[in-house]
Amino acid sequence: MIRRKISVVILLVSMATTAEGGVLKEEFARAGGQAVEAFTLTNPHGLEAKVMTYGATVLSLKVPDRSGKLGNVVLGFDTLAPYLAGVPFYGATVGRYANRIGGAQFTLDGSVHRLAANNGKNSLHGGAQGFDKRVWTAEIVDGQSVRMTYVSPDGEEGYPGQLTVHVTYRLDDRDTLAIEFDAQTTAPTVVNLANHAYFNLTGDPAKPILGHLLEMPASAFTAVDSALIPTGEVRPVAGTPFDFRKPHAIGERIGEADQQLRYGGGYDHNWVLDKPGAGALSLAAILTDPESGRRMEVRTTQPGVQFYSGNFLDGKPLPGGTVFAHRTGLCLETQHFPDSPNHPDFPGTVLRPGQTYAETTLLTFQATP
């Protein structure tokens, strides 16, 4: 994981708060003279999601265990300093292209577009200054949702076209956090947006996630090379440690002598979801912590999900932040496939003027007996 120090002035301020419906707004910090706002969404069952405008990031997500005790199930920080210091995308909206683009370039309509190489020779999560490192604007919608906006200029990080991006966070009475993306462009470009939350359903970030049970309705995954760039092969999961069509503990097979696991240092791959049709909202994953009883169901319109088992979390201290150790968080990044612009057989990620990019992911929580 490449980390870059960002020179931004931080000034923490007193929390001036306003409430509108089920949403509380406050000034969280300042970055480079810009106010960074935080919004707390609640529902009648006590669930609480806190998001901020720096990186359109999920700061915390509190849900009850089987005894009704609330616990934060995502890794995050109480101040802005760790995010500015280069933490690996905790809770952020990543783009313009989530995941990796091989060789940090792609060809579109005959033109080669060269991107920032921030992951070896490759581009990762939008480049050195992706959407996770931008201050978005925000508005409260209907008293229960927050809609954030970022306008990415033509040429930013090498991507063509001015892209206007929106992400809406909504917490409803059915204990579902909806994450809705939409985007429009002024010129042909590629788009792949994802939320990069690290989940730990125990509610204790010191505990590893290896005991979590994971189920994914995916018959295949995209095989990768040693740099975690897809080779183009869509490989069946049957008979491999990548078969989560029935629930398995994450730690059950993670140490097997499998070349794909060695490349990722564990799981860091894109699963090809078994979907009824393109754009349909369907089941992507079910994650359960048997100890606490917390269960999360993930539904999405996206064709894939990147399951990352926190292999590169290293436990090193960060300015003003908590230490998160190896495999104490996992990601389920609903997305289009990595490096799709360089693989014409993968689901397309090209967006043209007059079109709207629109994808939705739903996180639904409940407690098991």
C-alpha positions as CSV (number, residue, x, y, z in Angstrom):
1,M,0.0,0.0,0.0
2,I,1.6,3.3,-1.1
3,R,1.1,6.1,1.4
4,R,1.7,9.7,0.6
5,K,1.9,12.6,3.0
6,I,-0.5,15.4,2.1
7,S,0.4,18.9,3.1
8,V,-2.9,20.2,4.5
9,V,-3.4,22.6,7.4
10,I,-5.6,21.1,10.0
11,L,-7.5,23.3,12.5
12,L,-9.9,21.6,14.8
13,V,-12.9,23.7,15.8
14,S,-15.7,23.6,18.3
15,M,-18.6,21.5,17.2
16,A,-21.4,23.8,16.1
17,T,-24.3,21.4,15.5
18,T,-27.7,21.7,13.8
19,A,-30.3,19.0,13.4
20,E,-32.7,18.4,10.5
21,G,-35.0,15.4,10.9
22,G,-32.9,12.3,11.7
23,V,-29.6,14.1,10.7
24,L,-27.3,16.0,12.9
25,K,-24.8,18.4,11.2
26,E,-21.6,19.6,12.7
27,E,-18.3,21.1,11.6
28,F,-15.7,18.3,12.1
29,A,-12.5,20.1,11.2
30,R,-10.8,22.3,8.6
31,A,-8.5,21.2,5.8
32,G,-6.6,23.7,3.7
33,G,-9.0,26.5,4.7
34,Q,-12.1,24.4,3.8
35,A,-14.6,23.3,6.4
36,V,-15.0,19.6,6.8
37,E,-18.5,18.8,7.9
38,A,-19.8,15.7,9.6
39,F,-23.3,14.3,9.5
40,T,-24.8,11.8,12.0
41,L,-27.8,9.8,10.7
42,T,-29.9,7.9,13.2
43,N,-33.0,5.7,13.0
44,P,-35.6,4.7,15.7
45,H,-33.8,1.5,16.5
46,G,-30.7,3.3,17.7
47,L,-28.5,2.7,14.6
48,E,-26.2,5.5,13.9
49,A,-24.1,6.3,10.8
50,K,-21.6,9.2,10.8
51,V,-20.2,10.5,7.5
52,M,-17.9,13.4,6.7
53,T,-17.3,15.5,3.6
54,Y,-13.5,14.8,3.4
55,G,-13.5,11.9,1.0
56,A,-17.3,11.4,1.4
57,T,-16.2,9.1,4.2
58,V,-18.1,6.8,6.6
59,L,-16.5,7.7,10.0
60,S,-18.5,5.3,12.1
61,L,-21.5,2.9,11.9
62,K,-23.0,1.8,15.2
63,V,-25.3,-1.2,15.2
64,P,-26.6,-3.5,18.1
65,D,-25.4,-7.0,18.9
66,R,-27.8,-9.8,20.0
67,S,-28.1,-8.2,23.4
68,G,-28.9,-4.8,22.0
69,K,-25.5,-3.3,22.8
70,L,-24.4,-0.8,20.2
71,G,-20.9,-1.1,18.7
72,N,-19.0,0.6,15.9
73,V,-18.6,-2.0,13.1
74,V,-16.3,0.0,10.8
75,L,-12.7,1.1,11.4
76,G,-12.3,4.9,11.6
77,F,-10.9,7.8,13.5
78,D,-12.2,10.6,15.7
79,T,-10.1,13.4,14.1
80,L,-9.1,14.3,10.6
81,A,-5.4,13.9,11.2
82,P,-5.1,10.2,10.4
83,Y,-7.0,10.6,7.1
84,L,-4.7,13.4,6.0
85,A,-1.6,11.3,7.0
86,G,-2.5,8.7,4.4
87,V,-4.5,5.9,6.0
88,P,-5.5,3.3,3.4
89,F,-8.9,4.6,2.4
90,Y,-10.8,3.9,5.6
91,G,-14.5,4.4,4.9
92,A,-13.8,6.6,1.9
93,T,-15.5,7.0,-1.5
94,V,-12.8,5.9,-3.9
95,G,-12.7,7.0,-7.6
96,R,-12.6,8.2,-10.3
97,Y,-11.8,4.5,-10.8
98,A,-11.9,2.3,-7.7
99,N,-9.4,-0.6,-7.5
100,R,-6.5,-0.9,-9.9
101,I,-5.7,0.0,-13.5
102,G,-2.8,-1.9,-14.9
103,G,0.2,0.1,-16.1
104,A,-1.6,3.3,-15.0
105,Q,-3.1,3.8,-18.4
106,F,-6.0,2.9,-20.7
107,T,-7.1,3.6,-24.3
108,L,-10.5,5.2,-25.0
109,D,-11.7,6.0,-28.5
110,G,-8.2,5.6,-29.8
111,S,-6.5,8.0,-27.3
112,V,-4.2,6.8,-24.6
113,H,-4.8,8.3,-21.1
114,R,-1.9,8.1,-18.7
115,L,-2.8,8.1,-15.0
116,A,-0.9,8.7,-11.7
117,A,1.0,5.5,-10.8
118,N,0.5,5.2,-7.0
119,N,0.7,1.4,-6.6
120,G,4.0,0.4,-8.1
121,K,3.5,0.8,-11.9
122,N,-0.3,0.8,-11.5
123,S,-3.0,3.2,-10.5
124,L,-5.0,2.5,-7.4
125,H,-8.3,4.0,-6.3
126,G,-8.1,7.1,-8.6
127,G,-4.4,8.0,-8.1
128,A,-2.3,10.0,-5.8
129,Q,-5.1,12.5,-5.1
130,G,-8.3,10.5,-5.6
131,F,-11.8,11.3,-4.5
132,D,-10.9,10.0,-1.0
133,K,-8.6,13.1,-0.5
134,R,-11.1,15.8,-1.7
135,V,-13.5,17.9,0.3
136,W,-17.0,17.4,-1.0
137,T,-20.0,19.7,-0.6
138,A,-23.1,18.3,1.2
139,E,-26.7,18.9,1.7
140,I,-29.4,17.2,3.9
141,V,-32.2,15.7,1.8
142,D,-35.7,14.9,3.2
143,G,-34.3,15.1,6.8
144,Q,-32.9,11.6,6.6
145,S,-30.3,11.5,3.9
146,V,-27.1,13.3,3.1
147,R,-26.1,14.0,-0.5
148,M,-22.5,14.9,-1.2
149,T,-21.1,16.4,-4.4
150,Y,-17.7,16.6,-6.0
151,V,-16.8,18.1,-9.4
152,S,-13.6,16.5,-10.8
153,P,-12.0,18.7,-13.4
154,D,-11.1,17.5,-16.8
155,G,-7.6,15.9,-16.7
156,E,-7.6,15.4,-12.9
157,E,-5.2,12.4,-12.2
158,G,-5.1,11.9,-16.0
159,Y,-8.8,11.1,-16.5
160,P,-10.6,12.9,-19.4
161,G,-13.8,14.9,-19.0
162,Q,-15.2,17.0,-16.1
163,L,-17.1,14.5,-13.9
164,T,-19.8,15.7,-11.5
165,V,-20.2,13.0,-8.8
166,H,-22.8,12.5,-6.1
167,V,-23.0,10.1,-3.3
168,T,-26.1,9.8,-1.1
169,Y,-26.1,8.2,2.3
170,R,-29.5,7.2,3.7
171,L,-30.3,5.3,6.9
172,D,-33.9,4.0,7.0
173,D,-36.2,2.4,9.6
174,R,-35.4,-1.1,8.2
175,D,-31.8,-0.8,9.5
176,T,-30.4,-0.4,6.1
177,L,-27.7,2.1,5.1
178,A,-28.1,2.9,1.4
179,I,-25.1,4.2,-0.5
180,E,-26.1,5.6,-3.9
181,F,-23.7,6.9,-6.5
182,D,-24.5,8.9,-9.6
183,A,-22.2,10.8,-12.1
184,Q,-22.3,12.8,-15.3
185,T,-19.4,13.7,-17.6
186,T,-18.6,16.4,-20.2
187,A,-16.4,14.0,-22.3
188,P,-16.0,10.2,-22.7
189,T,-14.3,8.8,-19.6
190,V,-14.2,5.7,-17.4
191,V,-15.9,5.6,-14.0
192,N,-16.0,3.0,-11.2
193,L,-17.0,4.3,-7.7
194,A,-17.0,2.3,-4.5
195,N,-17.1,2.7,-0.7
196,H,-14.0,1.4,1.0
197,A,-15.3,0.8,4.6
198,Y,-13.4,-1.7,6.7
199,F,-15.8,-3.8,8.6
200,N,-15.4,-5.6,12.0
201,L,-18.7,-6.8,13.2
202,T,-17.4,-7.6,16.7
203,G,-17.5,-3.9,17.5
204,D,-13.9,-4.2,18.9
205,P,-11.2,-3.1,16.4
206,A,-8.6,-5.0,18.4
207,K,-10.2,-8.3,17.4
208,P,-9.3,-10.0,14.1
209,I,-12.0,-10.7,11.5
210,L,-10.8,-14.3,10.8
211,G,-13.8,-15.7,12.7
212,H,-16.4,-13.8,10.7
213,L,-18.5,-16.0,8.4
214,L,-18.8,-14.9,4.8
215,E,-21.2,-16.0,2.1
216,M,-21.1,-14.7,-1.5
217,P,-23.2,-15.9,-4.4
218,A,-20.4,-15.8,-6.9
219,S,-19.4,-18.8,-9.1
220,A,-16.2,-17.2,-10.4
221,F,-13.5,-14.6,-9.6
222,T,-11.1,-12.6,-11.7
223,A,-7.6,-14.1,-11.4
224,V,-4.7,-11.7,-10.9
225,D,-1.0,-11.6,-11.4
226,S,1.6,-10.9,-8.8
227,A,0.8,-7.1,-8.9
228,L,-2.9,-7.9,-8.3
229,I,-3.9,-6.9,-11.8
230,P,-6.5,-9.1,-13.5
231,T,-5.0,-11.4,-16.1
232,G,-8.3,-11.5,-17.9
233,E,-9.2,-15.0,-16.8
234,V,-12.5,-15.4,-15.1
235,R,-11.8,-18.5,-12.9
236,P,-14.4,-20.8,-11.3
237,V,-14.4,-20.8,-7.5
238,A,-15.4,-24.5,-7.3
239,G,-12.8,-26.5,-5.5
240,T,-10.8,-23.5,-4.4
241,P,-10.5,-21.4,-1.2
242,F,-12.4,-18.7,-3.1
243,D,-15.7,-20.6,-2.9
244,F,-18.0,-18.7,-0.5
245,R,-21.2,-19.9,-2.1
246,K,-21.8,-21.5,1.3
247,P,-20.7,-19.7,4.5
248,H,-17.1,-20.1,5.5
249,A,-15.0,-18.6,8.3
250,I,-12.6,-16.1,6.7
251,G,-9.6,-17.7,8.5
252,E,-10.6,-21.2,7.5
253,R,-8.7,-21.4,4.2
254,I,-6.8,-18.1,4.1
255,G,-3.4,-19.8,4.7
256,E,-3.8,-22.5,2.1
257,A,-1.0,-23.1,-0.5
258,D,-2.8,-21.3,-3.3
259,Q,-0.9,-19.1,-5.7
260,Q,-3.8,-16.5,-5.8
261,L,-3.8,-16.2,-2.0
262,R,0.0,-15.8,-2.0
263,Y,-0.2,-13.0,-4.5
264,G,-2.7,-11.1,-2.3
265,G,-1.2,-12.1,1.1
266,G,-4.7,-13.4,1.7
267,Y,-7.9,-12.4,0.0
268,D,-7.7,-9.3,-2.2
269,H,-9.7,-10.3,-5.3
270,N,-12.8,-9.4,-7.3
271,W,-15.7,-11.9,-7.2
272,V,-18.0,-12.1,-10.2
273,L,-21.5,-12.0,-8.8
274,D,-24.2,-14.4,-10.0
275,K,-26.8,-11.7,-10.9
276,P,-30.2,-12.0,-12.6
277,G,-29.3,-9.1,-15.0
278,A,-27.2,-6.1,-15.5
279,G,-28.1,-3.3,-13.1
280,A,-30.3,-5.4,-11.0
281,L,-30.2,-5.0,-7.2
282,S,-29.2,-8.4,-5.9
283,L,-27.4,-10.2,-3.0
284,A,-23.7,-9.7,-3.0
285,A,-22.6,-11.0,0.4
286,I,-23.7,-12.0,3.9
287,L,-21.2,-11.3,6.7
288,T,-21.8,-12.6,10.2
289,D,-19.9,-12.4,13.5
290,P,-21.0,-15.5,15.5
291,E,-19.6,-14.0,18.7
292,S,-21.7,-10.8,18.8
293,G,-24.5,-12.0,16.6
294,R,-24.2,-9.1,14.2
295,R,-25.2,-9.9,10.6
296,M,-24.7,-7.6,7.6
297,E,-26.4,-8.3,4.2
298,V,-25.0,-6.5,1.2
299,R,-27.1,-6.0,-1.9
300,T,-25.9,-4.1,-4.9
301,T,-26.5,-3.2,-8.6
302,Q,-22.8,-3.6,-9.2
303,P,-21.5,-6.7,-11.0
304,G,-18.6,-7.5,-8.7
305,V,-17.4,-7.3,-5.1
306,Q,-13.8,-6.9,-4.0
307,F,-13.3,-8.9,-0.8
308,Y,-10.1,-7.7,1.0
309,S,-9.1,-9.4,4.2
310,G,-7.0,-6.5,5.7
311,N,-3.7,-8.1,4.7
312,F,-1.8,-4.9,4.5
313,L,-3.0,-3.4,7.8
314,D,0.2,-3.1,9.8
315,G,-0.7,-1.8,13.2
316,K,1.6,1.2,12.9
317,P,0.7,4.4,14.9
318,L,-0.7,7.3,12.9
319,P,-0.9,11.0,13.9
320,G,-3.8,11.3,16.2
321,G,-5.1,7.9,15.4
322,T,-5.9,4.4,16.7
323,V,-3.7,1.6,15.7
324,F,-5.4,-1.1,13.5
325,A,-3.6,-4.3,13.4
326,H,-3.2,-7.0,10.7
327,R,-6.6,-8.4,9.6
328,T,-8.7,-6.5,12.1
329,G,-10.9,-5.2,9.3
330,L,-12.2,-6.4,6.0
331,C,-13.6,-4.7,2.9
332,L,-16.5,-5.8,0.7
333,E,-16.2,-3.2,-2.1
334,T,-19.1,-3.5,-4.5
335,Q,-17.7,-2.4,-7.8
336,H,-17.1,-3.0,-11.5
337,F,-14.1,-5.2,-12.1
338,P,-10.5,-4.0,-11.6
339,D,-8.7,-2.9,-14.8
340,S,-11.9,-3.1,-16.9
341,P,-10.8,-0.3,-19.3
342,N,-8.0,-2.7,-20.4
343,H,-10.2,-5.8,-20.7
344,P,-13.0,-5.4,-23.3
345,D,-14.6,-8.7,-22.1
346,F,-15.3,-7.3,-18.6
347,P,-18.5,-5.2,-17.9
348,G,-18.0,-1.8,-19.4
349,T,-17.1,1.3,-17.4
350,V,-17.2,3.9,-20.1
351,L,-19.4,6.9,-19.4
352,R,-20.3,9.4,-22.2
353,P,-21.9,12.8,-22.2
354,G,-25.7,12.6,-21.9
355,Q,-25.4,9.3,-19.9
356,T,-25.7,8.9,-16.1
357,Y,-23.6,6.5,-14.1
358,A,-25.9,5.2,-11.3
359,E,-25.1,2.4,-8.8
360,T,-26.6,1.5,-5.4
361,T,-25.4,-0.6,-2.5
362,L,-27.5,-1.5,0.5
363,L,-26.1,-2.6,3.9
364,T,-28.8,-4.2,6.1
365,F,-28.1,-5.1,9.7
366,Q,-29.7,-7.5,12.1
367,A,-28.8,-9.6,15.1
368,T,-28.9,-13.4,15.1
369,P,-30.0,-15.4,18.1
